[in-house]
Amino acid sequence: MTAQPAVPATTHELLTRAPARLTPDPSRVIAKLFVPGEEVPEHESRTALVIARVLALGDAEVDAALSATLTSFAARHRDLRGTFADHFETVAHRIPRPTALSGPRRLLLGSYFTHEYAIEGAALCNPSMVAHPDQSGLGADQTRFVLSARAIGEGHLSCIEFRTGVAGPGGRIDLQPPGPYAGTGRVRPPQYDLPQFEATVSATGDDDEVAAFLHRHLPRRFDAAQLEQTLERLPSRLTARQATHRTIERIRWIAASSYDLAFPRDSAISERVLWPHAPTERHGMEDARFVRFTDEHATASYYATYTAFDGASVTPQLLHTADFRTFHVTQLTGPAAANKGMALFPRPVGGSYLALSRWDRESTSIAASPDMQTWSVGAAVHAPARPWELTQVGNCGSPIETEAGWLVLTHGVGPMRTYSIGAMLLDLDHPDRILASLPEPLITATAQERDGYVPNVVYSCGAMLHQDTLVIPYGTSDTAIAFATVPITDLLARMGGPRHGTADHVAA
């Protein structure tokens, strides 16, 4: 998709809406595991019955059915045969001698335990934008970007996917067409860090004796096999306690919630889908806020906080990648990591990692961490005050560093659950001090943007600074993604002079 020069805005005099737009594409499908009977509670599987019917087919029927399936679906997926083989192995324990089956019958069995899922079938929204790790081949007035988005499909199940494009010259936005396939990558067992693992366990208030045993017998870095071996060595007097079994179950849940994910080297970024793999994510991964992060050694990589939903509760989790091909996923802990909408600062401040947190569900605070895993609550900086934000406020992505201060795009919820995007400026050295704020919303839904999956919502998970222009991707009514630009100098001027608030003077 190639955009034309931007057109004037109608909402705010500083804003220019670009014609570039992303809408849900129902042809964007992944091939995922399907267990017949899972439409009802998951324990009511019909796997054995389906396997028996496929095993009863003659060889000619197997060959014909497999050929027809591959003819119809192979062009829609990368290595569909490999997917069928993987899914066969998932159910092979149901078969007395699985290795005795012919290759075609194994693949056909795998196909009966596979289905297509349209990742954007319901909606595409809540984007964040960061500079692409590869900026080669561009003009001096261009920036290549990676755009993440929340894709919503059948059953309101969310995943995270990507697009790429180029910003500039000026306010021009060019989106690259996505690759021909969508894939979920391969999960790899991670290496766990003992202090971080212990912090997650202690946050749940689980059995101290089990935690102490793990502390004594696990090395600083360990894997899942070492964890299981250590749990098996628990003294019998401990394992006889009911609390111990609950703790062990919780520890395994925590371990399963951290994982590494890798995609094929020859896949495009736009083909890579972050699909729920952990038990904390089983009902979705929502609202990733990506940021290009520079550490104390001047090494740049990418982090994202996102919301994991297990069907009953939400858990803030952390993604880390250097190249958007391999990802490391971990849980966040601490009182500030207690709700949706955390957003990391793009570098350490004052020797600490900082984040914006909405731990109390309605206002914005500064959270701090010594290790980017465990987060304590700091100063409140923004509470509902204006008519367009009286229900709740939050951030629209990570703070953006400018010479004047940390620019934070905010969101506010007003009457009729109407979302608007605003802005505030925080002190560079003391981010709990608000220097200025925009007195009115920067973006509200136009007549063309207000109708959709969730009406009257404009929402962003992160903008990008391109030279002197702020590029803002935003979801429109949780249905599509639009783009707007604003001159950064004009925006800062419109926000007015410094306001020297402190932790005791929350923005009004």
C-alpha positions in Angstrom: 0.0 0.0 0.0 1.5 3.4 -1.0 0.1 6.6 0.6 -0.3 9.9 -1.1 0.7 13.2 0.6 -1.2 13.9 3.8 -4.5 15.8 3.9 -5.5 18.5 6.4 -6.9 17.4 9.8 -10.3 18.3 11.1 -9.9 17.7 14.8 -6.9 19.8 15.9 -5.2 22.6 14.0 -1.7 21.0 14.5 -2.7 17.5 13.4 -2.5 16.2 9.8 -4.2 12.9 9.1 -2.4 10.8 6.5 -4.5 8.8 4.0 -2.6 5.6 4.9 -4.9 3.1 6.6 -4.8 -0.5 7.7 -8.0 -2.5 7.7 -8.6 -6.1 8.8 -7.7 -8.6 6.2 -9.6 -11.9 6.7 -7.2 -13.7 4.3 -4.4 -13.3 6.9 -4.6 -16.8 8.4 -2.4 -19.1 10.5 -2.6 -22.9 10.7 -3.1 -23.8 14.4 -3.9 -26.9 16.4 -7.5 -28.0 16.4 -8.8 -30.6 18.8 -12.4 -31.7 17.9 -14.6 -31.1 20.9 -12.7 -28.1 22.1 -15.7 -25.9 21.3 -17.1 -27.2 24.6 -14.9 -27.5 27.8 -11.4 -28.6 26.7 -11.4 -31.9 28.5 -14.2 -33.2 26.3 -12.0 -34.2 23.4 -13.2 -36.3 20.4 -9.6 -37.1 19.4 -9.9 -40.9 19.7 -13.0 -41.1 17.5 -11.5 -39.0 14.7 -8.3 -41.0 14.7 -10.2 -44.2 14.5 -12.1 -43.0 11.4 -9.0 -41.9 9.6 -7.2 -45.2 10.4 -10.2 -47.0 8.9 -9.7 -45.3 5.5 -8.1 -47.3 2.7 -4.7 -46.2 1.3 -6.2 -44.8 -1.9 -8.7 -42.7 0.1 -5.8 -41.4 2.3 -3.8 -40.4 -0.7 -6.8 -38.7 -2.4 -7.9 -36.8 0.8 -4.3 -35.6 1.5 -3.8 -34.5 -2.1 -7.0 -32.5 -2.1 -6.2 -30.9 1.2 -2.7 -29.8 0.1 -4.0 -28.5 -3.2 -6.5 -26.4 -1.4 -4.4 -25.1 1.4 -0.6 -25.4 0.8 -0.3 -22.1 -1.0 -1.8 -20.3 2.0 0.9 -21.4 4.5 4.6 -21.8 4.8 5.5 -25.5 5.1 2.0 -26.8 5.7 3.3 -30.4 5.6 5.6 -29.6 8.5 2.6 -28.2 10.4 0.6 -31.4 9.7 3.6 -33.5 10.9 3.8 -31.4 14.2 0.1 -31.8 14.9 0.2 -35.5 14.2 3.0 -35.8 16.9 0.7 -33.9 19.3 -1.9 -36.7 19.1 0.3 -39.6 18.3 0.2 -40.9 21.9 -3.4 -42.0 21.1 -2.1 -44.5 18.5 -0.6 -47.9 19.6 2.1 -47.9 16.9 2.3 -44.5 15.4 5.7 -45.1 13.7 4.1 -48.0 11.7 1.8 -45.6 9.8 2.7 -44.4 6.3 3.8 -40.9 5.8 0.7 -39.8 3.9 -1.6 -41.2 6.7 0.4 -39.4 9.3 0.1 -36.1 7.4 -3.6 -36.7 6.8 -4.2 -37.3 10.5 -2.3 -34.1 11.2 -4.6 -32.2 8.9 -7.7 -33.3 10.9 -6.1 -31.7 13.9 -5.3 -28.4 12.1 -7.5 -25.5 11.3 -7.1 -22.0 9.8 -7.6 -19.0 12.1 -8.1 -15.5 10.7 -6.0 -13.4 13.0 -7.6 -10.2 11.8 -11.1 -11.6 11.3 -12.7 -9.3 13.8 -10.4 -6.2 14.2 -7.0 -4.7 13.8 -6.1 -1.9 16.3 -3.9 -0.4 19.0 -0.6 0.0 17.1 2.9 1.1 18.2 5.7 2.3 16.0 9.5 2.1 16.3 12.4 2.8 14.1 13.3 -0.4 12.1 16.7 -2.0 13.0 17.7 -1.7 9.3 17.8 1.9 8.0 19.9 1.2 4.9 18.9 2.4 1.4 16.8 5.4 2.6 17.0 9.1 1.9 18.2 11.5 4.6 14.6 12.6 5.2 13.2 9.0 5.6 12.8 6.6 8.5 12.0 2.9 8.1 9.6 1.7 10.8 8.2 -1.5 12.4 4.5 -1.2 13.3 3.1 -3.7 15.8 -0.7 -4.1 16.1 -3.3 -6.0 18.1 -5.1 -8.4 15.8 -8.4 -9.8 17.0 -10.0 -12.9 15.6 -12.8 -15.4 16.4 -13.7 -15.5 20.0 -12.1 -12.1 20.7 -8.7 -13.8 20.9 -5.9 -11.3 20.4 -2.4 -11.7 19.1 0.4 -9.3 18.1 1.5 -8.9 14.5 3.7 -6.5 12.5 3.9 -4.3 9.4 6.8 -2.3 8.0 6.9 0.9 6.1 8.7 4.2 5.6 8.0 7.6 7.1 8.9 10.7 5.1 9.7 12.9 3.4 7.6 15.2 5.6 4.4 13.6 6.7 4.3 10.9 4.0 3.6 7.4 5.3 4.3 4.4 3.0 3.2 1.0 4.2 4.8 -2.1 2.7 2.4 -5.0 1.7 2.7 -7.9 4.2 4.4 -11.1 3.2 2.3 -13.9 1.7 2.3 -16.1 4.9 1.5 -15.7 8.5 3.2 -17.9 11.0 3.6 -18.3 14.8 7.2 -19.4 15.0 8.6 -22.1 17.3 8.8 -21.9 21.0 12.1 -22.8 22.6 12.7 -23.6 26.3 14.3 -20.5 27.9 17.1 -20.1 30.4 15.7 -18.8 33.7 17.4 -16.3 35.9 17.1 -17.4 39.6 16.6 -14.0 41.2 13.9 -13.0 38.7 12.2 -16.4 39.0 12.2 -16.1 42.8 10.7 -12.6 42.6 7.8 -13.9 40.6 7.3 -16.8 43.0 7.4 -14.6 46.0 4.9 -12.2 44.5 2.3 -15.0 44.6 2.9 -15.6 48.4 3.5 -19.3 47.8 5.1 -21.8 50.2 8.3 -20.3 51.6 9.9 -23.7 52.3 9.6 -24.7 48.6 11.0 -21.4 47.5 13.9 -21.8 50.0 14.6 -25.3 48.7 14.8 -24.0 45.1 17.0 -21.1 46.2 19.4 -23.6 47.8 19.6 -26.1 44.9 19.1 -24.3 41.6 22.0 -22.6 39.9 21.9 -18.9 38.9 20.9 -19.8 35.4 18.8 -23.0 34.9 16.4 -24.6 32.4 13.1 -26.4 32.7 14.7 -29.8 33.1 16.8 -28.6 36.0 13.7 -27.1 37.6 11.8 -30.4 37.4 14.8 -32.4 38.7 15.0 -30.1 41.7 11.3 -30.3 42.4 11.5 -34.1 42.3 14.2 -33.8 45.1 11.9 -32.0 47.5 11.9 -33.8 50.9 8.9 -36.2 51.4 7.8 -34.3 54.5 7.4 -31.2 52.4 5.6 -33.0 49.5 3.1 -34.3 52.0 1.8 -30.8 52.7 -1.2 -29.6 50.7 0.3 -26.2 50.3 3.4 -27.7 48.7 1.4 -29.2 45.8 -0.3 -25.8 45.2 3.1 -24.1 45.2 4.6 -26.7 42.8 1.6 -26.2 40.4 2.1 -22.4 40.6 5.9 -22.7 40.0 5.3 -24.8 36.9 2.7 -22.1 35.7 5.3 -19.4 36.2 7.9 -21.4 34.4 5.6 -22.0 31.4 4.8 -18.3 31.2 8.4 -17.5 30.2 9.6 -18.7 26.8 11.8 -18.0 23.8 10.3 -17.7 20.3 12.1 -17.9 17.0 10.9 -17.4 13.4 12.5 -18.6 10.1 15.3 -16.4 8.9 13.7 -16.2 5.4 10.4 -14.9 6.8 9.5 -11.2 6.6 8.8 -9.3 9.8 5.2 -8.8 8.6 4.8 -12.6 8.5 5.7 -13.1 12.1 2.8 -13.4 14.5 3.2 -13.4 18.3 0.6 -16.0 19.2 -0.4 -17.0 22.8 1.9 -19.8 24.0 1.9 -19.3 27.8 -0.9 -20.1 30.2 -1.1 -16.5 31.2 -1.8 -15.7 27.5 -4.3 -18.4 26.7 -7.1 -15.9 26.0 -4.9 -13.3 24.3 -1.9 -11.0 24.0 -3.0 -7.3 23.9 -1.7 -3.8 23.3 2.1 -4.3 23.0 3.9 -1.0 23.6 7.2 -1.4 21.8 10.2 0.9 22.5 13.7 1.1 21.0 15.7 0.9 24.2 19.3 2.0 24.8 21.0 0.6 27.8 23.7 2.0 30.0 26.3 0.5 27.6 24.7 2.4 24.6 23.5 -0.9 23.2 20.1 -0.7 21.5 17.4 -3.3 21.3 13.6 -3.5 21.5 11.4 -4.1 24.5 7.6 -4.2 24.7 5.2 -4.4 27.6 1.9 -6.1 26.8 -1.1 -7.5 28.5 -1.5 -11.2 28.9 -5.1 -12.4 29.5 -5.8 -15.9 30.8 -9.6 -15.6 30.7 -9.9 -14.4 34.3 -7.1 -12.0 35.0 -4.6 -9.8 33.2 -0.8 -9.9 33.7 1.7 -7.4 32.4 4.5 -9.2 30.6 7.7 -8.2 28.8 9.0 -9.0 25.3 12.6 -8.4 24.3 14.1 -8.7 20.8 17.1 -7.4 19.0 15.9 -8.2 15.4 12.2 -9.0 15.5 13.0 -12.6 14.6 13.8 -14.0 18.1 11.9 -12.9 21.1 12.3 -13.6 24.9 9.1 -13.5 27.0 9.0 -13.1 30.7 6.5 -12.0 33.4 6.7 -8.7 35.3 6.2 -8.5 39.1 5.8 -5.9 41.8 2.9 -3.6 42.8 3.3 -1.4 39.7 2.9 -4.4 37.4 -0.6 -5.0 38.4 -2.8 -3.7 35.5 -2.9 -2.9 31.8 -0.9 -0.1 30.1 2.7 -0.2 31.4 5.1 1.7 29.1 8.9 1.7 29.4 11.1 4.7 29.2 13.6 4.3 26.3 16.7 4.5 28.5 17.6 4.3 32.2 16.9 7.5 34.1 19.0 8.3 37.3 20.4 4.8 37.3 17.0 3.1 37.3 14.7 1.6 34.8 11.5 3.6 34.7 8.0 3.0 33.3 4.6 4.6 33.2 2.1 2.5 35.2 -1.6 2.6 35.7 -1.5 0.2 38.6 -4.6 1.8 40.3 -6.7 1.4 37.0 -7.4 5.1 36.5 -4.3 7.3 36.8 -0.7 7.4 35.7 2.3 6.9 38.0 6.1 6.5 37.6 7.3 3.0 38.3 10.9 2.1 39.0 12.8 -1.2 38.7 16.4 -2.3 39.4 16.3 -5.1 36.8 13.3 -4.3 34.5 11.4 -7.3 36.0 10.2 -6.1 39.5 8.4 -2.8 39.6 7.7 -0.5 42.6 5.1 2.2 42.5 6.4 5.8 42.5 4.9 9.2 42.1 1.5 9.8 40.6 1.8 12.3 37.8 -1.5 12.3 36.0 -5.0 11.8 37.3 -8.5 12.4 35.7 -9.2 16.1 35.8 -10.6 17.4 32.5 -14.1 16.6 31.2 -12.7 14.4 28.4 -10.8 12.1 30.8 -12.8 11.9 34.0 -13.4 8.1 33.8 -9.7 7.2 33.6 -6.4 8.3 32.1 -3.4 6.3 30.8 -0.5 6.5 28.4 -0.5 5.9 24.6 3.0 4.4 24.6 6.5 5.0 25.8 7.7 8.5 26.6 9.6 10.2 23.7 12.7 12.1 24.6 13.0 15.6 23.3 15.3 18.5 24.4 12.3 20.0 26.2 11.5 16.9 28.2 9.8 13.5 28.0 6.8 13.8 25.6 4.0 11.5 26.7 0.9 10.8 24.6 -2.0 10.2 26.9 -5.4 8.8 26.6 -8.5 9.9 28.5 -12.0 8.3 28.7 -14.9 10.7 28.9 -18.7 10.7 28.6 -20.2 7.7 26.7 -16.9 5.9 27.1 -15.3 8.2 24.4 -11.5 7.9 24.1 -9.3 10.8 23.2 -5.5 11.2 22.8 -3.8 14.1 24.6 -0.2 15.0 25.5 2.0 16.0 28.5 5.7 16.9 29.0 7.7 15.5 31.9 11.1 16.7 33.2 14.0 14.8 31.7 15.8 14.2 35.0 12.8 14.1 37.3 9.9 12.6 35.3 7.5 12.9 38.3 7.5 16.7 37.4 5.0 17.8 34.8 6.4 20.7 32.8 3.4 21.2 30.5 0.3 19.6 29.1 -2.0 20.0 26.1 -5.2 21.7 27.4 -7.4 19.9 24.9 -7.3 16.5 23.1 -4.9 16.2 20.2 -7.0 13.4 18.5 -10.7 12.5 18.9 -12.6 10.2 16.6 -14.0 11.9 13.5 -17.4 10.9 12.1 -15.7 8.4 9.8 -13.7 6.9 12.8 -16.3 6.6 15.5 -18.2 3.5 14.3 -16.6 0.1 14.7 -16.0 -3.0 16.9 -15.7 -0.7 19.9 -17.3 2.7 19.0 -15.9 6.2 19.8 -12.3 5.1 20.5 -9.0 6.4 19.2 -6.0 4.7 20.9 -2.3 4.4 20.3 0.3 2.2 21.9 3.3 4.2 20.7 4.3 7.0 18.3 7.7 7.6 16.6 9.7 10.8 16.2 10.8 11.2 12.6 13.1 14.2 12.5 10.9 17.1 13.6 7.7 15.3 13.0 5.7 13.1 15.5 4.1 10.2 13.6 1.2 8.8 15.5 -0.4 5.5 14.5 -3.8 5.0 16.2 -6.6 2.5 16.3 -10.1 3.8 15.2 -12.9 2.2 17.2 -10.9 -1.0 17.6 -11.5 -1.7 13.9 -8.7 -0.2 11.8 -5.5 1.7 12.1 -5.0 5.3 10.9 -2.0 7.6 10.9 -1.5 11.3 11.8 1.5 13.6 12.0 2.2 16.8 14.0 5.2 19.1 14.0 7.0 18.5 17.3 8.0 22.1 17.8 4.4 23.3 17.3 3.1 20.7 19.7 5.5 21.7 22.4 4.7 25.3 21.9 0.9 24.6 22.1 1.4 22.8 25.4 2.6 26.1 27.0 5.3 26.9 29.4 6.8 24.7 32.1 4.6 23.5 34.9 6.7 22.6 37.9 4.5 20.0 39.5 5.8 17.3 41.8 4.6 14.0 43.1 2.3 16.0 45.3 0.9 18.0 42.4 -0.8 15.7 40.0 -1.7 17.2 36.6 -5.0 19.0 36.5 
